[in-house]
Amino acid sequence: MKLTTWNVNGIRASLNKGLREYMLEGDADVICLQETKAQQEQVDLAWFPGYSAVWNSAQKKGYSGTLILSRVPFKTSTLGLGIDEHDREGRLITVEFPDFYVVNVYTPNSQAELARLDYRLSWDDAYRAHLKKLEKKKPVIACGDLNCAHQEIDLANPKSNRMNPGFSDEERASFTKHLEAGFLDVFRQFDPSPGRYTWWTQRTPDARAKNIGWRLDYWLASEKLKPALKSCTIRDDVHGSDHCPVELVVG
């Protein structure tokens, strides 16, 4: 099975900048998108038949949001964490397949001067608890924009970005707890090299061309699934957003 995750930074805009072609040509069985910034009725996917869509849109229009498209039959789908304060922004979808769960997440940004850090850390705790609860029933594959560069290798300028949003000590420690809870950072199972990023700021001219980036988009997987993980690939050749897709093959 081929799965892909991509923060599209607005699905309506991204469809005209490369997302449509990627969806048609990428041949993924499951497509997980974040930051869709749209309600379901605002997006026509009639041109993409054969996939079931599960939307989770934010209450605030044009903000946040997640979407899973699957051509593989699934058993159930649920939206959110079941916690009201966390479920207003459309940030999480869980889909149950016969052999594992897939969880698509758009983790809250801690924002400038870490103004939302406490909320972000409480989200991480609730998210991790959700994954562990699912894992009691069957293994979990989780993906999305986790809004954290975990290690110094995961961003181009770690020293100047220390304690900036996405690279604070607290966020990095919180990400470590995901791994300590038994989830693998799948990409790092295959590729230990530096310079492998999934997001490039639009505030710095030519950041993407110069590969001044961050690795913010991940696949996590239950340790039990390690033998089934075949590949994990950052598709930095694919354009259409300030992020790029990350593809996972399991079998």
C-alpha positions in Angstrom: 0.0 0.0 0.0 1.3 3.5 -0.9 0.3 6.4 1.4 1.2 10.0 1.1 1.0 13.0 3.3 1.2 16.7 2.3 0.4 20.0 3.9 -1.1 21.8 0.9 -1.4 25.2 2.5 -4.9 25.7 1.0 -6.3 22.9 -1.1 -8.1 25.3 -3.6 -4.9 27.2 -4.4 -2.8 24.1 -4.4 -4.9 22.2 -6.9 -3.9 24.8 -9.5 -0.2 24.7 -8.6 0.6 21.0 -8.8 -1.6 19.1 -6.3 -4.1 18.0 -9.0 -1.3 16.5 -11.2 0.3 14.9 -8.2 -2.9 13.2 -7.1 -3.6 11.9 -10.6 0.0 10.7 -11.3 1.1 9.7 -7.8 -1.0 6.6 -7.7 -1.3 6.6 -3.9 -3.8 4.4 -2.2 -4.3 6.8 0.7 -3.8 10.6 0.5 -3.6 12.6 3.7 -3.7 16.4 3.3 -3.4 19.1 6.0 -4.1 22.8 6.1 -6.9 22.4 3.5 -8.4 25.7 4.5 -11.8 24.8 3.0 -15.2 23.3 3.7 -16.1 20.1 1.8 -18.7 21.9 -0.3 -16.1 24.4 -1.6 -14.0 21.7 -3.3 -15.1 19.7 -6.4 -13.2 16.4 -6.5 -15.5 14.9 -9.2 -12.4 14.7 -11.4 -10.8 12.3 -9.0 -13.1 9.2 -8.9 -12.6 6.0 -7.0 -11.6 7.6 -3.7 -13.7 8.0 -0.5 -13.2 11.4 1.1 -13.2 12.1 4.9 -13.1 15.8 5.6 -12.5 17.5 9.0 -12.8 21.3 8.4 -12.3 24.0 11.0 -15.2 25.9 12.4 -13.4 29.0 11.3 -13.6 29.1 7.5 -10.4 29.3 5.5 -8.4 27.9 8.4 -6.6 24.7 9.2 -8.4 21.5 8.3 -7.5 18.0 7.2 -8.6 15.5 4.6 -8.1 11.8 3.9 -8.8 10.3 0.5 -8.7 6.5 0.2 -9.3 4.1 -2.6 -8.8 1.2 -0.2 -12.0 0.3 1.7 -11.9 1.2 5.4 -13.9 0.1 8.4 -14.5 3.3 10.3 -13.5 7.0 10.3 -13.6 9.5 13.2 -12.9 13.2 13.5 -10.9 14.8 16.2 -9.7 13.7 19.6 -13.1 13.8 21.4 -11.9 16.8 23.4 -13.8 20.0 22.6 -11.0 22.5 23.0 -8.9 20.5 20.5 -11.6 19.7 18.0 -12.6 23.1 16.7 -9.9 23.5 14.2 -10.3 20.3 12.1 -6.9 19.1 12.9 -7.2 15.3 13.1 -8.8 12.3 11.3 -8.6 8.7 12.2 -9.4 6.0 9.6 -9.5 2.3 10.5 -8.2 -0.2 8.0 -8.3 -4.0 8.5 -4.7 -4.2 9.7 -3.9 -0.8 11.2 -5.2 2.7 11.8 -4.1 5.8 9.8 -4.1 9.1 11.7 -3.8 12.3 9.8 -2.8 15.4 11.9 -2.1 19.0 11.5 -0.4 19.9 14.8 -1.0 23.4 16.2 1.8 25.9 15.7 3.2 27.4 18.9 3.2 30.8 17.2 5.4 33.8 17.5 7.2 34.2 20.8 5.7 30.8 21.7 2.4 32.4 22.5 0.5 29.1 22.0 3.2 26.8 23.4 1.2 25.6 26.5 -1.7 24.8 24.3 0.5 23.1 21.8 2.1 20.9 24.5 -1.4 19.9 25.8 -2.4 19.0 22.3 0.7 16.8 21.9 -0.2 14.9 25.2 -3.8 14.4 24.0 -2.5 13.3 20.5 -0.1 10.8 22.0 -2.8 9.4 24.3 -5.1 9.0 21.3 -2.4 7.0 19.4 -1.7 4.8 22.3 -5.4 4.1 22.9 -5.8 3.1 19.2 -2.7 0.9 19.5 -4.4 -1.3 22.1 -6.7 -2.5 19.3 -4.3 -2.6 16.3 -1.0 -0.9 15.1 -1.0 2.8 14.1 0.4 4.7 11.2 0.3 8.4 11.9 1.2 11.2 9.5 1.0 14.9 8.9 2.6 18.3 9.7 3.8 17.9 13.3 5.1 21.5 13.3 8.4 20.4 14.9 11.9 19.9 13.6 13.0 17.2 16.1 16.8 17.2 15.9 19.4 19.7 14.7 19.7 17.6 11.5 16.1 18.4 10.7 16.6 22.1 9.8 19.1 24.1 8.0 19.9 26.7 10.7 19.5 25.1 14.1 21.5 27.5 16.1 19.8 30.7 15.0 16.3 29.0 15.3 16.7 27.6 18.8 13.6 28.4 20.8 11.8 29.6 17.7 8.3 28.1 17.0 8.8 24.5 15.9 12.3 24.2 17.4 11.8 25.1 21.0 13.3 22.8 23.6 9.8 22.0 24.9 8.4 21.0 21.5 11.4 18.9 20.7 11.1 17.1 24.1 7.5 16.6 23.4 8.3 15.0 20.1 10.8 12.7 21.8 7.9 11.5 24.0 6.2 10.2 20.8 9.2 8.1 20.1 9.6 7.0 23.7 5.9 5.9 23.6 6.9 3.3 20.9 6.4 5.1 17.6 9.1 5.1 14.9 10.1 8.2 13.0 9.8 6.2 9.7 11.8 8.5 7.4 14.8 8.2 9.7 14.6 4.4 9.5 15.6 4.7 5.9 17.6 8.0 5.6 19.9 9.4 8.2 21.3 12.1 6.0 21.1 15.9 6.6 19.5 18.4 4.3 16.3 16.4 3.9 13.5 19.0 4.5 9.8 19.2 3.8 9.0 22.9 4.4 10.7 26.1 3.2 9.7 29.5 4.5 8.3 31.9 2.0 9.7 34.8 4.0 13.3 34.0 2.8 13.9 34.6 -0.9 14.9 31.4 -2.7 14.7 29.4 0.5 13.6 26.3 -1.4 16.0 26.7 -4.2 18.8 27.0 -1.7 17.3 24.2 0.5 17.1 26.4 3.6 14.3 24.3 5.1 12.9 22.3 8.0 11.6 18.7 8.2 8.1 19.2 9.8 6.2 16.5 8.0 6.4 12.9 9.3 5.3 9.4 9.2 5.2 7.7 12.6 4.5 4.0 13.0 4.0 1.5 15.8 7.1 -0.5 16.4 5.2 -3.6 15.6 4.9 -2.5 12.0 8.6 -2.1 11.4 9.0 -5.2 9.2 6.2 -4.0 7.0 7.7 -0.5 6.3 9.2 -0.7 2.8 10.2 2.9 2.0 9.7 6.5 3.0 10.5 9.2 0.6 10.5 13.0 0.8 9.3 14.3 -2.6 11.0 17.6 -2.6 10.7 17.6 -6.4 6.9 18.1 -6.1 5.7 21.7 -6.0 2.3 23.2 -5.1 2.8 24.3 -1.5 5.5 25.6 0.8 5.6 22.0 2.0 6.3 18.9 -0.1 4.7 15.4 0.1 6.2 12.5 2.0 5.4 9.0 0.7 5.3 5.8 2.6 5.1 2.2 1.2 3.9 -0.6 3.5 3.4 -4.2 2.6 
